[in-house]
Amino acid sequence: MVTVGGITRMTKSGLSMTDWKVQGSLPPSSEAEWEAEFDRYKAFPEWQQRRSMTLDEFKHIFFWEYAHRMLGRALGVIYGVPLLYFGLRGRIPAHIRGRVAGLFALGGAQGLVGWWMVKSGLEDRSADLAVGKEIRVSPYRLAAHLATAFATFSLLVHTGFQALDGPRTASPSAADAARRLLDAGVMRQGSNLRVMAMGVCGAAFVTAVSGAFVAGNDAGRCYNCFPKMTEEDWLPEEILAFRPMWRNFFENSATVQADHRALALSTTGAALGMFWYARRGAGGGTGALWAALPAAPRAATTATAGLVTAQASLGITTLLQCAPLPLAASHQAGALTVLASSMWAAHSLRFARVPPSAVAPSSSISPKMPPPVGS
């Protein structure tokens, strides 16, 4: 769903449907219906900059916007019908009941946010047309739409973890077993590692939202050099050209791209630092933490390090190639995989959230590995 939305934006298809119906509608089926739909599109500002568009070209952009909307409605049915069925039968566990209902509400809200975003591109844009500024949706509303999508995805992943865990009262748990088998020193380092994983989750989320401002300002198709932003300069002269200054961070292509680069590199560094800490422990230690960790956090931290490296490489390649559609869409999907893997890492380390003082010290680390957490 997120990837189709990205393709809709990248193909500049988002303003092809000029109305919104909760229940949806069938696409045009005859030439006369297509002509009528095309005429409705011509009544809005974007047409003034795309007057050479043919009916066949309009059909192409209409397809992507229609597919995005109908996929959203289909997901609502696919999720909502089982939710209603299992809810009425009392089959939804109490500890996730509120979350699964909240997810359905978030999905509905996302549809409203999407239309609110589209409306920003359909309003009177005479001033923009007069100066030749490209008609786009508001980057602020685009960022809100993407942030809501990522928040929904995050809640879905977290709810899935909770469903697999079972109620908190379940006993004994794998987390309890891990606490009993780890000594205080390793437990303390595990707690630090969990904090790092949560930090990577937050960094991945913020970096993804910053990417929405890159997309909203079409900033991926300028400053296509790396590591410098131009062939001569690390930062272009126009990076703080807008007034008031705060607008640069949301509307200036140079600034939003620089922000996204900095955040992406920071997220990459944080994920690799988390992996290094898991392998070596505090102060470049002996690797006792890695040896004592259950299988799940070892797999999760390794996966996060690998995925964030791949995502950074894909982002740089996308930039250098001026954001072609396949690479740009893959880069957006990659952000979801990084977020999911970092959430897995944080969740798999949940046994380390108890205060280290609550763990009884032992003389050595037990050679018997605790059962995998989260498996």
C-alpha positions in Angstrom: 0.0 0.0 0.0 2.8 2.4 0.9 4.8 1.5 -2.2 1.8 2.0 -4.5 1.2 5.4 -2.8 4.9 6.2 -3.6 4.5 5.2 -7.2 1.3 7.3 -7.4 3.3 10.3 -6.3 6.3 9.7 -8.4 4.3 9.3 -11.6 2.5 12.6 -10.7 -0.9 10.7 -10.6 -2.2 12.0 -7.3 -4.4 14.8 -8.7 -6.0 12.8 -11.5 -9.1 12.0 -9.4 -10.7 15.2 -8.4 -13.4 13.9 -6.0 -13.5 11.4 -3.1 -16.3 9.0 -2.2 -16.1 6.9 1.0 -17.6 3.8 -0.8 -15.5 4.3 -3.9 -16.7 4.1 -7.5 -16.2 2.1 -10.7 -13.6 3.5 -13.2 -14.8 4.9 -16.5 -15.8 2.1 -18.9 -16.5 3.9 -22.1 -14.8 6.5 -24.2 -17.5 9.0 -23.3 -17.0 8.4 -19.6 -13.3 8.8 -20.0 -13.7 12.1 -21.8 -16.0 13.3 -19.0 -13.5 12.4 -16.4 -10.7 14.0 -18.4 -12.8 17.2 -18.6 -13.2 17.3 -14.8 -9.5 17.0 -14.5 -9.0 20.0 -16.9 -11.0 22.2 -14.5 -8.2 22.1 -11.9 -4.8 23.9 -11.7 -2.5 21.0 -12.7 -4.0 20.9 -16.2 -2.7 24.4 -16.9 0.9 23.0 -16.8 0.1 19.7 -18.6 -2.0 20.9 -21.6 -0.1 18.6 -23.9 -1.4 15.5 -22.1 -3.4 13.1 -24.2 -6.4 11.0 -23.1 -4.2 7.9 -23.0 -1.7 9.6 -20.8 -4.5 10.7 -18.5 -5.7 7.1 -18.3 -2.2 6.0 -17.1 -2.1 8.5 -14.2 -5.7 7.8 -13.3 -4.9 4.1 -13.0 -2.3 4.7 -10.3 -4.5 7.0 -8.2 -7.5 4.7 -8.6 -5.4 1.6 -7.7 -4.1 3.4 -4.6 -7.5 4.4 -3.4 -9.2 1.0 -4.1 -6.3 -0.9 -2.5 -6.9 1.2 0.7 -10.6 0.3 0.7 -9.8 -3.4 0.0 -7.4 -3.4 3.0 -10.2 -1.9 5.1 -12.5 -4.7 4.2 -9.9 -7.4 4.5 -9.0 -6.1 8.0 -12.4 -4.9 9.2 -14.6 -8.0 8.4 -12.4 -10.5 10.4 -12.1 -7.9 13.1 -15.9 -7.7 13.4 -16.4 -11.4 13.2 -13.8 -12.3 15.8 -14.8 -9.4 18.0 -18.4 -10.5 18.1 -17.4 -14.0 18.9 -15.0 -12.9 21.7 -12.0 -14.4 20.0 -9.7 -11.4 20.2 -7.4 -11.6 23.2 -8.1 -8.9 25.8 -4.5 -7.6 25.8 -4.6 -6.6 22.1 -8.3 -5.8 21.8 -7.8 -2.0 22.0 -4.9 -2.0 19.6 -6.6 -4.0 16.8 -9.6 -1.6 17.0 -7.3 1.4 17.0 -5.6 0.0 13.9 -8.9 0.0 12.0 -9.6 3.6 13.1 -6.1 4.6 12.0 -6.7 3.1 8.6 -9.9 5.1 8.2 -8.2 8.3 9.4 -5.5 7.6 6.8 -8.0 7.8 4.0 -9.2 11.2 5.3 -5.6 12.5 5.6 -5.0 11.3 2.0 -8.0 13.3 0.6 -6.9 16.3 2.7 -3.5 16.1 1.1 -5.0 15.8 -2.4 -7.2 18.8 -1.9 -4.2 21.0 -1.4 -3.3 20.4 -5.0 -6.8 21.1 -6.3 -7.2 24.5 -4.7 -6.8 27.8 -6.5 -3.1 28.1 -7.3 -3.2 31.3 -9.5 -0.1 32.7 -7.8 1.9 29.6 -8.4 0.8 29.4 -12.0 1.8 33.0 -12.5 5.4 32.4 -11.6 5.6 29.0 -13.2 5.8 27.0 -10.0 4.9 23.4 -10.4 1.6 22.4 -9.0 2.0 19.8 -6.3 0.3 18.7 -3.1 1.4 20.4 0.1 4.7 18.8 1.3 3.4 19.3 4.9 0.2 17.3 4.1 2.2 14.7 2.2 4.5 14.3 5.2 1.4 13.9 7.5 0.0 11.2 5.1 3.3 9.3 5.1 3.8 9.7 8.9 0.3 8.3 9.5 1.1 5.3 7.2 4.3 4.6 9.0 2.6 5.0 12.4 -0.1 2.5 11.4 2.6 0.1 10.1 4.5 0.5 13.4 1.4 -0.2 15.5 0.6 -3.2 13.3 4.1 -4.7 13.8 4.0 -4.0 17.6 0.6 -5.5 17.9 1.8 -8.6 16.0 4.6 -9.0 18.5 2.2 -8.7 21.4 -0.2 -11.2 19.9 2.7 -13.7 19.6 3.8 -13.0 23.2 0.4 -13.7 24.7 -0.9 -11.9 27.9 1.7 -10.4 30.2 0.4 -12.7 33.0 1.5 -15.8 31.0 4.1 -17.7 33.0 6.9 -18.7 32.7 8.0 -16.6 29.8 11.2 -16.7 27.6 12.0 -13.3 28.9 11.9 -14.5 32.5 14.2 -17.4 31.6 16.6 -15.0 30.0 16.8 -12.8 33.1 17.5 -15.8 35.3 20.4 -17.1 33.1 22.2 -13.8 32.5 24.5 -12.2 35.0 24.2 -8.6 36.2 27.0 -7.3 33.9 25.6 -8.8 30.7 22.1 -7.8 31.7 23.2 -4.2 32.1 24.7 -4.3 28.6 21.6 -5.9 27.3 19.6 -3.0 28.7 21.9 -0.6 27.0 21.5 -2.5 23.7 17.7 -2.3 24.0 17.9 1.5 24.4 20.0 1.6 21.3 17.5 -0.4 19.4 14.7 1.9 20.4 16.8 4.8 19.3 17.3 3.2 15.9 13.5 2.8 15.6 12.9 6.5 16.3 15.7 7.5 13.9 14.3 5.3 11.2 10.9 6.8 11.6 12.1 10.4 11.6 14.3 9.8 8.5 11.4 8.3 6.6 9.2 11.3 7.4 12.0 13.6 6.3 12.0 11.7 3.0 8.4 12.9 2.5 9.6 16.5 2.4 12.2 15.4 -0.2 9.5 13.9 -2.3 7.1 16.7 -1.7 9.6 19.2 -3.0 10.9 16.9 -5.8 14.3 17.3 -4.2 15.5 13.9 -5.2 16.0 15.1 -8.8 18.5 17.9 -7.8 21.9 18.0 -6.2 22.6 14.5 -7.6 26.1 14.2 -6.2 27.5 12.3 -3.3 29.1 12.8 -0.8 29.1 16.5 -1.7 25.8 18.1 -2.8 27.4 19.7 -5.8 30.6 18.9 -7.6 32.3 21.8 -5.7 30.5 22.3 -2.4 29.4 20.1 0.5 26.4 22.4 0.9 24.9 24.7 -1.8 24.8 28.5 -1.3 21.0 28.5 -1.4 20.5 26.2 1.6 19.1 29.0 3.8 17.7 31.2 1.0 14.0 31.2 2.2 12.6 33.7 4.7 11.5 33.2 7.4 14.3 30.7 8.0 12.2 27.8 9.3 10.6 27.4 5.8 14.0 26.1 4.5 13.6 22.9 6.5 10.3 22.1 4.8 10.2 23.9 1.5 13.7 24.5 0.2 14.9 21.5 -1.9 18.5 22.0 -0.9 17.8 22.0 2.8 15.3 19.2 2.9 17.8 17.0 0.9 20.6 17.9 3.3 18.4 17.1 6.3 17.5 13.7 4.8 21.2 12.9 4.1 22.2 13.8 7.6 19.4 11.8 9.2 20.0 8.8 6.9 23.7 8.7 7.8 22.9 9.1 11.5 20.4 6.2 11.3 23.0 4.1 9.5 25.6 4.9 12.1 23.3 4.2 15.0 22.3 0.8 13.6 25.9 -0.2 12.9 26.9 1.1 16.3 24.1 -1.1 17.9 25.4 -4.1 16.0 29.0 -3.4 17.1 28.0 -3.0 20.7 26.0 -6.3 20.6 29.1 -8.1 19.2 31.7 -6.5 21.5 29.9 -5.1 24.5 30.9 -2.0 26.5 34.4 -0.7 26.0 35.2 -3.1 23.2 34.9 -6.0 25.5 35.3 -9.7 25.1 32.0 -10.4 23.3 30.4 -11.9 26.4 27.1 -10.1 25.6 26.9 -11.6 22.1 27.6 -15.1 23.5 25.0 -14.8 26.1 22.2 -13.2 24.0 19.4 -15.5 22.8 19.1 -16.2 19.1 16.3 -13.7 18.4 18.2 -10.4 19.4 21.3 -11.7 17.6 19.4 -12.3 14.4 17.5 -9.0 14.8 20.5 -6.8 15.3 22.3 -8.5 12.4 19.3 -8.0 10.2 19.0 -4.4 11.1 22.6 -3.7 10.4 22.4 -5.4 7.0 19.1 -3.8 6.0 20.2 -0.3 7.0 23.4 -0.7 5.0 21.4 -1.8 2.0 18.9 1.0 2.4 21.7 3.6 2.6 23.4 2.2 -0.5 20.0 2.2 -2.3 19.4 5.8 -1.3 22.7 6.9 -2.6 22.2 5.0 -5.9 18.7 6.5 -6.2 20.2 10.0 -5.7 23.0 9.6 -8.2 20.6 8.2 -10.8 18.2 11.2 -10.4 15.5 9.1 -8.7 14.2 6.7 -11.4 10.9 5.1 -10.5 12.0 1.6 -9.7 14.9 2.7 -7.4 12.8 5.4 -5.7 9.9 3.0 -5.0 12.3 0.4 -3.7 13.9 3.0 -1.4 10.6 3.9 0.1 9.8 0.2 0.7 13.2 -0.2 2.2 12.4 2.3 4.9 9.6 0.0 6.1 12.0 -3.0 6.3 14.5 -1.0 8.4 11.8 0.2 10.7 10.4 -3.3 11.1 13.7 -4.9 11.8 14.7 -2.3 14.4 11.4 -2.8 16.1 12.1 -6.5 16.1 15.5 -5.9 17.7 13.9 -3.7 20.4 11.2 -6.2 21.1 13.6 -9.2 21.2 15.5 -7.4 23.9 12.4 -6.8 26.1 13.8 -9.2 28.8 16.5 -6.5 29.4 14.1 -3.8 30.4 14.2 -4.7 34.1 16.6 -2.6 36.3 20.0 -4.2 36.4 19.9 -4.1 40.2 17.0 -6.6 40.0 19.2 -9.2 38.5 21.2 -11.4 40.9 24.9 -11.3 40.2 26.6 -14.5 39.3 30.2 -15.5 39.1 30.1 -16.3 35.4 27.8 -16.5 32.4 26.0 -19.7 32.1 27.2 -21.7 29.2 23.7 -22.9 28.5 21.9 -20.5 26.2 18.5 -19.3 27.3 15.6 -20.1 25.0 15.3 -17.7 22.0 13.2 -14.6 22.9 10.4 -13.9 20.5 10.6 -17.3 18.8 
